[in-house]
Amino acid sequence: MKKVVKFGGSSLANARQYRKVKAIVTADRTRCFVIPSAPGKRDSKDTKVTDLLYRCYDEASEGRPYGPILDQIKKRFTDIIDGLGLDLNLDFEFSRIEENFLKKAGRDYAASRGEYLNALVMADYLGFPFVDAADVVRFDENGHFLAEETNAELAEHLSTMKQAVIPGFYGSAPDGTIVTFSRGGSDITGSIVARAVQADLYENWTDVSGFLVADPHIVKDPAPIETITYRELRELAYMGANVLHEDAIFPVRRAGIPINIRNTNRPKDPGTMIVETTTKRPLYTITGVAGKKGFCTVTIDKAMMNSEIGFGRKVLEVFEKNMISFEHMPSGIDTMSILIHQDEFQEKEQAVIAGINRAVRPDSIELESDLALVAVVGRGMKANRGTAGRIFSALAHARINVKMIDQGSSELNIIIGVKNEDFENAIRAIYDIFVQTEL
Ligand code: ASP
């Protein structure tokens, strides 16, 4: 049994958090490869070390005074080192970092130093060897991640090691330049390492006990999700349920390794298991409900549209030419609606209308803005009758007008369009009908 454990920034924000991490790692001998993020926020008003590094680099590379920010970063690390009573000195590392900042080593280099230094501290604290991600995580000269090369390199490098600490978030290009993943990218490193060492489990430790059935800002104390499939997670993540970096899914998914989201502050909580497939029945008919605001629809009306071959293609081509991606396309016999992101559409609105007029000569075009989408997701819906009925009666009881309905053909989700102002109430009504009444 082998586990890869990744700890997020808030799990490593200070010495107190570090102690929790050590207790977690040492409680289970199979937790052998540790991926740390950079120190995150200690409280809601704090700044992440990664953000301080970006700021410090921008000042240094533009010849402005950067000393105070650099001191702030140094203090974050010395506080941790002193708080843990370690005999570790990062002076040499910091002088090399400062030199490289002045030589304009790049913003990615700058940002990556948070993970690099934190991994040095973690390796010292746990007594595990340190492996620099720059030596094993590969990018090409254009900054694209090289999955297969990295997998081979990492597998070989780690094959002889029983334990290691590997910093998250970055790797290097062929010329040695440091390249980072997008923000939150330590999740990806953890997933890549899990694949390379053929781990049995990838544990991702953060500050929440996994995914919740609904957003806790909208629903009070929502129920946790015990098990979720990768496909369900994709649907919910797209709708804004963000606990894990989306790109972290692919390496482990391909290798059939489950992910367990865990809470460093509540290590006894089982968290959420993310799996490819499962026979485990979800606790409720739905696995989760999430959504987003800020959509609008363009509704095109034309008599006999249904018999005009190529009508849909011509309309969609107008959106394509204007570089607007569409989300959904509910249609009637003589009408067709295109649902798009409002902010993407707004500046191009008149160009799109003119384009549609030229392309298909419609009878009318109507716009409706300020719409929200709510996605009800669940592998359990396929086996249950009446799910849609319950959703819509719950919405009707809550006096919410449904503007659009779309059930994916996989029966994994039902997407409902409502007015922005009804969004929160819609989520609460759906949560209540499935979770509260199914208890
Ligand atoms: N430290 C990086 C960030 O703040 C990467 C990570 O935390 O995963 O985005």
Residues whose N, C-alpha, C, O or C-beta is under 5 A from the ligand:
A	BS01	LIG	G9 S37 A38 T50 F169 R183 G184 G185 S186 D187
